[in-house]
Amino acid sequence: VPLRLKLRVAPKTMFHFRERPLSADQEEVPPEGDETWFIVTATVPRTWLLTPFLISLGRWIEVLEPAELRAEAAKWVEGMWAHYAPDNGRGR
């Protein structure tokens, strides 16, 4: 089932989206005012690889919509953080 994805994207990461658009209807809105990040929207299929792909872009993107995908991304990040948090008891 396709979904309408809305991302906040760091300027230095925009080349990924320009080089390989997510879909034919991908659009970008340049930063305005004090904002430095772009807004990228695209209709994409809901695949098993969508969340891992988005998470792989790390701190250079933020999933804004849909809310369910944003919540799923947040769970992935929280799980990853548990491995690296200073107080995880591993002494690293």
Secondary structure, 3 states (H helix, E strand, C coil): CEEEEEEEECHHHHHHHHHCCCCCCCEEECCCCCCCCEEEEEEEECCCCHHHHHHHCHHHEEEEECHHHHHHHHHHHHHHHHHHCCCCCCCC
